[in-house]
Amino acid sequence: MKVKKQLQTLYKLATASLISEAEFDNFSSDLMLKSPISIKKFSYLEDILRESNLNSYIELDPKKEQFTIHSHTLLQNIKKQWYIGNSKIFSNILDPGLIDIQTIVICINLFGTRKSENITIPTSIVKDQIKGVSFCIEQHLKVPIIPSSNSIKITNLPLFIGSILKEVPTIHSTELINFLTDKEKKKIAEGAFSK
């Protein structure tokens, strides 16, 4: 069971990274997925790695502000789904089942930035494919998702966060709450946004 959970978490982490700006290293003979990450997010990432015992597959580089997923056969299947040649497309089929709530929350927590009315996730998915991944995210979060040329914007944050806090493990929900203002947190605590 532990190995299964480890694999699931590694898959979710790789997928969350690819939704944002992770890319496979084309200059390496080994399959390596490199992802930029803000230094502020390292402690959350380290918590995930520790909880799922993934340190042997992931190398953290605080100086370069990036991490690398390597040495796992799982990456081959992920690359087949996500790429046509060197173009990152997400998928040839529009299927919300390719991602899940926890993967989306990991992506938001690791790569999202709070703007005034939304959380913005930068992405390197091919421009005309961003609508597809945005649609799939919207099906899970049940709030409007706005695709743009190089980012995905998540709106209606108190509703989205208030409704999924109980659906994801504490390690992720605790981090997610940090995106909210004090006023929004208070409204959620009062039950104003629960479904």
N, C-alpha and C positions, 0 to 999 in steps of 0.2 A: 504493500500500500504506500509506503514512504516513497518508493521509486516512482510510482504512478503520479503522486502529488508533485514530486520534483520535476517530472517531465511536463506536467500540466503547467506548472509555474514558469518553467523555462519557455514553453510555447507561448504563453500569455505575454511574457516579458519581451520576447522576440517580436511578436505581432504588435504589441503596443509601441515598440521602438520603430517598427516599419510604418505604422500609421503616421508617425512624426517624420524625422529626418534621417533615420538609420539607413545605411547602404552597405551592401556587401563589398568587401575589399577586393577589387579586381586585380590588384598587384600582388596578391598573396597566393601561394600554391595551395594553401589550406583554405577551407571555407570559413570566413570570419565576417561577422556582422558588426559594423562599427557605428556607434551612436553618439552624437554630441549630447551633453547634459550639463546643466548649470551646476556649479559647485554647491549651491544651496540645496540641491536635491540628492546629494551623495548619501546623506545619513538615511534617508528613506529607502534608497536603493540597497544600501548595506543591510538594512533591516530585512528586506525581502530575501536577499541572498542568504542571510544567516538563518532565517526561519525555514527556508526550503533547502538549505545545504547546497547552494549552487556555486559556491566560490571556485570550485575547480573548473567551471565552464565560463567564468566571467572574469575579465581583467579590468580593473578600475584604473584610470589614469587621471588623477585630479589636476595635474599640471596642464594637460591638454584639454581638460574638461570633456572627457569622453569615456565610454566603456565599450568593451568588445566581448561579444559572445562568440565562443570558438569551440572546437573539438567535440562537436556533437552531430550525430547523423541526422537529427531532427532538422537541422538547417537546410539539408538538401531538399526535403519536401516543401519547406517554407519558401525557398527560392523559386521552386517550380511554380508555385501558386502566384507569387508576387511579381514575377518578372517575365517580360518578353524581351529577350536579348538583354540589353542594359537598361531598359525602361521599367521603372517601378510602376505597376498598374493596379495593385491590390488584388484583383481577380478578374477572370474572364466572365464569371457568372455573378449576377447581382443577388447575393445570398446573405442576409443578415446573420445566418447561422455560422458564418465564417469567423465571427467575432462574438464576444459575450460581454456582459456588463463589467465583469472584473477586469478584463483586458482594457476596456475603454477607460475605466477609472484609473488603472495603472498608468495608461498613456497620459491622461489629464494630470495626474499627480507628478509624473516625471517631467513632462514637457510643456504643460499648459502655463499660460500667463494670464493673470486676472486683468482685464481691461474694465472700463467703467460699467458696461452692461453685459459682458460676456467673458468666457474663458477662451483664449485663442491658442490653438495648437499649430505650430509651424509644421509644414509637411513638404516632402520632396516627391510625393506621388505625381505622376504625369498629370498636367493641368486638366485635361479633359476626363480624367478618371476620378478626380477629387469628389465630384458629385455622387459617384457610386458609393464610395466609402462613407460620405456624409449621410446618404440615405440609410445605409446600414446602421450607422450610429444612432440616427434619429429613431429608427424602429425600436431600439433598446431603451433609449433615454426618454422617449415620449415628450420631447421638447424640440422646438425648431433648431435645426443645425444649418448654419450658413456657410456654404463652400465659397472660397475665393481662390485666386490663382496660386497662392502658396500657403494657405492656412485653412483651418477648419474652426469655425466659431460656434461655441455652445452657448445658447441663450437661456433665459428663464432659470437662472441658477438656483434660487431658493426652492423652486418646485422640483427641479431635477435632483438636487442634493438631498432635500428633505424626504423625497420619496424612495431613495435607494440606500440610505444609510444602513438600514437593517439587512440589506441584500448582500453586502460585501463584508469581508472580514474586517475586524477592528483596525488592523494595521493600515488598511486602505481608507476606511471611512474617517479615521482620525486625521489623516493627511488632507483629505478632501475638504473637511470643514475649514481648513486654513484659508481656502479661497473666498470664504464668505465674510462680509462685513459684520460688525457686532450687531447691527440692526437686523440683518438677515438671520443671524444665528438666533436672536431673540424670538423672531417670528416662527422659526422652525421649532424652537423649544416650546412655544405656545400652541403648536399644532396647526398654525395657520396655513401651512403648505402641504400637509400630509394628504394623501389621496383617500 
